[in-house]
Amino acid sequence: MADYPLAISWEACGALTGQLYCASGTSDALNDTAKGYAYNPTIDTWSPIIDLPMTMWASGYTAANGMLLVSGGVSRPG
């Protein structure tokens, strides 16, 4: 599997229509991010998706009704 485009943790991920969608997260090197990516296992590639409206990490999340739903989480400065 191709490496995730960012070195982060605490991202929100869910499977939709045969692809894995991930968004947000944090790292010591990059701080918090609103970036998101979709993984296509057929071509083993991550592609950018639309950014979240704000940076966050440790969110509640689920994949349902064709969407990655992200709720709450931690956003600096608090």
Order of alpha helices (4+ residues) and beta strands (2+ residues): beta-beta-beta-beta-beta-beta-beta-beta
